[in-house]
Amino acid sequence: MRLVHLSLAFLAALSASSLHLAAQTGPGARDYEAGRNYLRANQPDRAERSFERAIEREPRNGTYHLWLGNAVGQQAATANVVRQPFLARRVKSAFEQAVRYDPELLDAREGLIQFHLLAPGVMGGDKAEAQRQQREIARRNPARGHVAAANIAWSGRDTATTERELRAAIALQPDSLAATANLSARLVQWRRVPDAFALWDAFLARQPASVPGRYQVGRLAAITGQRLLDGERHLRAILAIETWPEDNWAPGKAAAHARLGDVLRQQGKRDDARAAYDRALALDPNLQIAKDGRRALGSTN
């Protein structure tokens, strides 16, 4: 089992809803915030300890268990094969505790779906349990239920059902970034790049000032090499904004500068691309996409 996929999928699930990301106010709030900061800094081991301290102070806070599972899952991404089964069981237990203490915590249910789809039976994976969690999500939030159903269909390589479920989610919540980004990613994998752009065009027709929507068009241009001028235009527009709330769909100015460098490089604008990569690395010296772009720039004629 490659738990790296579990960790990444769960990160995507976390960003899909802000319902349970509101500031905590109880005795464990300080440790909870510290844990989230450690995760942002890519220090999941320290995050784990912070979330454990938060749980010691508030054992029945489902959000703390949810984030503990995420921190353990991130460590599993680089763990050796001997340690992974132990970490897998801890991830599952943390998500289960989160749902136990807060049945409405859909992020935790989505995490359980990913676990049960990816973990072999000897580690506790159970496809029937994944389907049960999907039904619970659908009962509480039909749009997210469709996204969960799409994830289950995707795990079974059922592309038709995957697309149908994601489009149903978008029909219910047209401005859902999670469903739109999920379907966009699938369309790219299916080599239907124009359809992916059309999806974001429709999104921006409804929300023309959306920073995540504009970033995603720039990112799509950067990774596909198509509609580069549109990608450049949208990235420059959001970079003119002083700041924005960062999330998976619009991760921050460093990433935007790096993607701008990608689209400029592919247009042959080497000096401008180099400047964009340098600005990205000045903001985040560890940003891998900027490092990769700078390296690619150096290898081109």
VODREN-512164 format. One line per 5 residues: number of its first residue (from 1); their letters; for each residue x, y, z of C-alpha. Coordinates in Angstrom, 1 decimal. Layout:
NUM	a	X Y Z  ...;
***
This chain:
1	mrlvh	0.0 0.0 0.0  1.3 3.4 -0.9  0.1 5.6 1.9  1.5 8.7 0.2  -1.6 8.5 -1.9;
6	lslaf	-3.7 8.3 1.2  -2.0 11.4 2.6  -2.5 13.4 -0.6  -6.1 12.4 -1.1  -6.9 13.3 2.5;
11	laals	-5.3 16.7 2.1  -7.6 17.3 -0.8  -10.5 16.3 1.3  -9.5 18.7 4.0  -9.5 21.6 1.6;
16	asslh	-13.0 20.8 0.3  -14.7 22.2 3.4  -14.0 24.9 5.8  -16.8 23.9 8.2  -14.5 22.5 10.8;
21	laaqt	-11.5 24.8 10.2  -12.9 27.5 12.3  -10.7 28.6 15.1  -10.9 26.4 18.2  -11.4 28.1 21.6;
26	gpgar	-11.1 25.3 24.1  -8.2 24.2 26.3  -6.5 22.4 23.4  -6.8 25.3 20.9  -3.2 26.5 21.2;
31	dyeag	-1.7 23.1 20.6  -4.1 22.5 17.7  -3.0 25.8 16.0  0.6 24.8 16.6  0.0 21.5 15.0;
36	rnylr	-1.5 23.1 11.9  1.4 25.4 11.6  3.8 22.5 11.8  2.0 20.8 9.0  2.2 23.9 6.9;
41	anqpd	6.0 23.8 7.5  6.1 20.2 6.5  7.0 18.9 10.0  4.3 16.3 10.6  6.2 14.6 13.4;
46	raers	6.0 17.8 15.5  2.4 18.3 14.3  1.5 14.9 15.6  2.8 15.7 19.1  0.9 19.0 19.2;
51	ferai	-2.3 17.3 18.2  -1.8 14.7 20.8  -1.4 17.3 23.4  -4.6 19.0 22.2  -6.4 15.7 22.5;
56	erepr	-5.1 15.2 26.0  -6.8 18.5 26.9  -10.0 17.8 24.9  -10.3 14.1 24.3  -13.8 14.4 22.7;
61	ngtyh	-12.9 17.0 20.1  -13.3 15.3 16.7  -11.4 18.0 14.8  -8.2 17.3 16.8  -8.5 13.5 16.0;
66	lwlgn	-9.0 14.4 12.4  -5.8 16.4 12.2  -3.9 13.9 14.2  -4.8 11.3 11.5  -3.6 13.7 8.8;
71	avgqq	-0.3 14.3 10.5  0.3 10.6 10.9  -0.7 10.0 7.3  1.8 12.6 6.1  4.6 10.7 8.0;
76	aatan	3.5 7.5 6.3  4.3 9.0 3.0  8.0 8.6 3.6  7.9 5.7 6.1  9.6 2.4 5.3;
81	vvrqp	7.5 -0.6 4.6  8.0 -2.1 8.1  6.5 1.0 9.7  3.7 1.7 7.3  1.2 -0.9 8.7;
86	flarr	1.5 0.6 12.2  1.0 4.1 10.8  -2.0 2.9 8.7  -3.7 1.5 11.8  -3.1 4.8 13.6;
91	vksaf	-4.6 6.8 10.7  -7.7 4.7 10.6  -8.1 4.9 14.4  -7.8 8.7 14.4  -10.4 9.1 11.6;
96	eqavr	-12.8 6.7 13.4  -12.4 8.7 16.6  -13.1 11.9 14.8  -16.4 10.5 13.4  -17.2 9.0 16.8;
101	ydpel	-17.0 12.4 18.5  -18.4 14.4 15.6  -20.6 12.5 13.2  -21.0 15.6 11.1  -17.3 15.8 10.4;
106	ldare	-17.4 14.9 6.7  -13.7 15.5 6.2  -13.0 12.5 8.5  -15.6 10.4 6.7  -13.8 11.2 3.4;
111	gliqf	-10.5 10.3 5.0  -12.0 6.9 6.0  -13.2 6.4 2.5  -9.7 7.0 1.1  -8.3 4.7 3.7;
116	hllap	-10.7 1.8 3.0  -10.2 2.2 -0.7  -6.4 2.1 -0.5  -5.6 -0.2 2.4  -5.5 -3.9 1.8;
121	gvmgg	-7.7 -6.1 3.9  -4.8 -7.2 6.2  -4.4 -3.5 7.2  -8.1 -3.1 7.7  -9.3 -1.9 4.3;
126	dkaea	-12.9 -2.6 3.5  -14.6 -1.5 0.3  -18.1 -2.0 1.9  -17.1 0.4 4.7  -16.0 2.9 2.2;
131	qrqqr	-19.5 2.7 0.5  -21.2 3.0 3.9  -19.2 6.2 4.7  -20.2 7.5 1.2  -23.9 7.0 2.1;
136	eiarr	-23.5 8.8 5.4  -21.8 11.8 3.6  -24.6 11.8 0.9  -27.3 11.9 3.6  -25.7 15.0 5.2;
141	nparg	-24.4 16.7 2.1  -25.6 15.4 -1.3  -23.0 17.3 -3.3  -20.1 15.9 -1.3  -21.8 12.5 -1.4;
146	hvaaa	-21.4 12.7 -5.2  -17.7 13.5 -4.9  -17.2 10.6 -2.5  -19.1 8.3 -5.0  -16.8 9.6 -7.7;
151	niaws	-13.7 8.7 -5.7  -15.1 5.2 -5.1  -15.8 4.8 -8.8  -12.4 6.1 -9.7  -10.7 3.5 -7.5;
156	grdta	-12.6 0.9 -9.5  -11.5 2.4 -12.8  -15.0 3.3 -13.7  -14.4 6.5 -15.6  -18.0 7.0 -16.8;
161	ttere	-19.4 6.9 -13.2  -16.6 9.1 -12.0  -17.4 11.8 -14.5  -21.2 11.4 -14.0  -20.9 11.8 -10.2;
166	lraai	-18.6 14.8 -10.3  -20.8 16.6 -12.8  -23.8 15.8 -10.5  -21.8 17.4 -7.6  -21.1 20.5 -9.7;
171	alqpd	-24.8 20.7 -10.8  -25.8 20.8 -7.1  -23.0 23.2 -6.1  -21.7 25.0 -9.3  -19.2 27.0 -7.3;
176	slaat	-17.6 24.0 -5.5  -13.9 24.2 -6.0  -13.4 20.6 -4.7  -15.7 19.1 -7.3  -14.5 21.3 -10.1;
181	anlsa	-10.8 20.7 -9.4  -11.4 17.0 -9.0  -13.2 16.7 -12.4  -10.5 18.9 -14.0  -7.8 16.6 -12.8;
186	rlvqw	-9.6 13.6 -14.1  -10.2 15.2 -17.5  -6.5 16.0 -17.8  -5.7 12.4 -17.0  -8.2 11.3 -19.7;
191	rrvpd	-6.4 13.6 -22.2  -9.4 15.9 -22.4  -7.5 19.1 -21.7  -9.9 21.4 -23.6  -12.8 20.0 -21.5;
196	afalw	-10.8 20.8 -18.4  -10.3 24.4 -19.5  -14.0 24.7 -20.4  -14.9 23.6 -16.9  -12.8 26.4 -15.4;
201	dafla	-14.1 28.9 -18.0  -17.7 28.1 -16.8  -16.6 28.5 -13.2  -15.0 31.9 -13.9  -18.0 33.1 -15.9;
206	rqpas	-19.9 32.8 -12.6  -17.0 34.1 -10.4  -14.7 36.2 -12.5  -12.7 37.5 -9.6  -12.1 34.1 -8.0;
211	vpgry	-8.5 33.8 -7.0  -8.6 30.0 -6.8  -10.3 29.7 -10.1  -7.8 32.0 -11.8  -4.9 30.2 -10.2;
216	qvgrl	-6.2 26.9 -11.4  -6.4 28.1 -15.0  -2.8 29.3 -14.7  -1.8 26.0 -13.2  -3.6 24.1 -16.0;
221	aaitg	-1.9 26.1 -18.6  1.5 25.5 -16.9  1.1 21.7 -16.7  -0.4 21.2 -20.1  1.3 23.8 -22.2;
226	qrlld	-2.0 24.9 -23.6  -3.7 28.3 -23.5  -0.5 29.8 -22.2  -1.6 33.4 -22.8  -4.7 32.8 -20.8;
231	gerhl	-2.7 31.2 -18.0  -0.3 34.2 -17.9  -3.1 36.7 -17.8  -4.9 35.0 -14.9  -1.7 34.5 -12.9;
236	raila	-0.6 38.1 -13.4  -4.0 39.3 -12.3  -3.9 37.4 -9.0  -0.3 38.4 -8.4  -1.4 42.0 -8.5;
241	ietwp	-3.6 41.3 -5.4  -1.8 42.0 -2.1  -2.8 38.8 -0.4  -5.4 36.1 -0.3  -6.5 33.2 1.9;
246	ednwa	-4.2 30.3 1.1  -5.6 26.8 0.4  -5.0 23.9 -1.9  -6.7 25.7 -4.8  -4.7 28.9 -4.4;
251	pgkaa	-1.7 28.0 -2.4  0.0 31.4 -2.2  2.1 33.9 -4.1  5.2 31.7 -4.3  3.3 29.0 -6.1;
256	aharl	1.6 31.6 -8.4  5.1 33.0 -9.3  6.3 29.5 -10.0  3.4 28.7 -12.3  3.9 32.1 -14.0;
261	gdvlr	7.5 31.1 -14.6  6.2 27.8 -16.2  3.9 29.5 -18.7  6.5 32.1 -19.5  9.2 29.5 -20.1;
266	qqgkr	7.0 27.6 -22.4  6.4 30.8 -24.4  10.1 31.2 -24.8  10.3 34.2 -22.4  13.4 33.0 -20.6;
271	ddara	14.4 36.2 -18.8  10.9 36.8 -17.5  10.5 33.1 -16.5  13.8 33.3 -14.6  12.6 36.3 -12.7;
276	aydra	9.3 34.6 -11.8  11.1 31.5 -10.5  13.5 33.7 -8.5  10.6 35.6 -6.9  9.0 32.3 -6.0;
281	laldp	12.1 31.0 -4.4  12.7 34.2 -2.5  9.3 33.7 -1.0  9.7 29.9 -0.4  13.2 28.6 -0.9;
286	nlqia	11.9 25.0 -0.6  9.2 25.3 -3.3  9.8 22.2 -5.4  7.8 23.4 -8.5  10.0 26.5 -8.6;
291	kdgrr	13.2 24.5 -8.3  12.0 22.2 -11.0  11.1 25.1 -13.3  14.4 26.8 -12.7  16.2 23.6 -13.6;
296	algst	14.1 23.1 -16.7  14.9 26.7 -17.8  18.6 26.0 -17.4  18.3 22.9 -19.6  16.5 24.7 -22.5;
301	n	18.2 26.4 -25.4;
***
